[in-house]
Amino acid sequence: MIPTLPLHGGTDSGPWVVHDFSTNANPLGPPPALWRAVQQADRQRYPDPHYRALREQLAAAHAVPPEQILPAAGGAEAIRRLTLAALLQGLREVWVPQPGFGDYAAAAEALGLSVHCYTVWQELLHGRPALIWLCQPCNPSGTRLDSAALARIAAAATATAAGPSIVVIDLAYEPLRLDGEAVALPPSCWQLHCPNKALGLTGVRAAYLVAPAPDDTWARLLTLAASWVLSAEGQALLMHWHDAATLDWLAESRAQLRVWSAQQRALLDGLGWRQRGSCTPFWLAQPPPQSIEGLRAHGIKLRDAESFGLPGWMRIATLTPPAQQALLKALTTLSTQTAITQGFSK
Ligand SMILES: Cc1ncc(COP(=O)(O)O)c(C=O)c1O
């Protein structure tokens, strides 16, 4: 039997895509200075196996001791490693957001853990020890919990009679949050930072975890990591993630994305799409029936949300005005073709 692997937006094995609305990567990336550093990364030597300088730098940005920073070869790798650590710690339940990023459930299922989906955060106050995934803001919905909800979840997770839960806040899209204030992150929760999306460098596999404390879970995560888990390019990316130049560039790119998102939403409104609210440059949208059949042949890709449990819905990310115009043109052509075909069959 061939196992089912998680489905993702972005590059696939199909025909070349000119305008990829299916990826959540920032279309404005990468920032020039950071990109130069990645290109100049020293590939002729191993990185420091302990990543000391990198951990010190990230630790200073997060105001934690350097040992609490754990580099990872991307968020996907960190999710697998954390799930394995949870299993070794004796946890048997994993709680994942619905709809949510498919890798949380895939990692749990691969290890025989039981997966529970939650649609509202109050379901997480069940009082049983578990690995709990929170995604802030959530992929694919672009929604997020407030500080009070996070505090309640964290408090409930530490108060379980049968041992504590591991709560992980996946902040992959926090740097691309287009509105609202940053929420307070409970100190007892793990944080997962995956900057490659905000930087438009998803091909560079680099992320890091911030551990709440140097506890048993932390020790497992450390010892489960492959040696040199982060490549030289990944190390360079993370080294420059908190640079002033990178942060300024990010702020500018959020301002631009706000404008483009509003334009794209207006365009889709005009075509009769239903669209959900979101604080990110991507959101869930439902096209009129049959209106997108054949879109790929026009070099345009959307992320079908069926695998998120939302048949008929798409996740669509903000792209540049020329890409939006190409989408409009393709959708108009498809609708004209459908009208002609329906006319013939009458
Ligand atoms: C919410 C979320 N977390 C983590 C990841 C993993 O990203 P990466 O492995 O590229 O760091 C993704 C990728 O799409 C994601 O959407």
The ligand as an SDF file (V2000), in Angstrom:
LIG
                    3D

 16 16  0  0  0  0  0  0  0  0999 V2000
    1.8140   26.5740    9.5320 C   0  0  0  0  0  0  0  0  0  0  0  0
    3.0500   26.0080    8.9480 C   0  0  0  0  0  0  0  0  0  0  0  0
    4.0180   25.5900    9.7700 N   0  0  0  0  0  0  0  0  0  0  0  0
    5.1550   25.0540    9.3120 C   0  0  0  0  0  0  0  0  0  0  0  0
    5.3600   24.9140    7.9640 C   0  0  0  0  0  0  0  0  0  0  0  0
    6.6380   24.2730    7.5060 C   0  0  0  0  0  0  0  0  0  0  0  0
    7.4210   25.1540    6.8430 O   0  0  0  0  0  0  0  0  0  0  0  0
    8.9720   24.9020    6.5930 P   0  0  0  0  0  0  0  0  0  0  0  0
    9.2330   23.4640    6.7730 O   0  0  0  0  0  0  0  0  0  0  0  0
    9.2130   25.3880    5.2030 O   0  0  0  0  0  0  0  0  0  0  0  0
    9.6870   25.7500    7.6090 O   0  0  0  0  0  0  0  0  0  0  0  0
    4.3930   25.3370    7.0540 C   0  0  0  0  0  0  0  0  0  0  0  0
    4.5850   25.2120    5.5990 C   0  0  0  0  0  0  0  0  0  0  0  0
    3.7520   25.4720    4.7880 O   0  0  0  0  0  0  0  0  0  0  0  0
    3.1920   25.9080    7.5620 C   0  0  0  0  0  0  0  0  0  0  0  0
    2.2150   26.3240    6.7480 O   0  0  0  0  0  0  0  0  0  0  0  0
  1  2  1  0
  2  3  1  0
  2 15  2  0
  3  4  2  0
  4  5  1  0
  5  6  1  0
  5 12  2  0
  6  7  1  0
  7  8  1  0
  8  9  2  0
  8 10  1  0
  8 11  1  0
 12 13  1  0
 12 15  1  0
 13 14  2  0
 15 16  1  0
M  END
$$$$
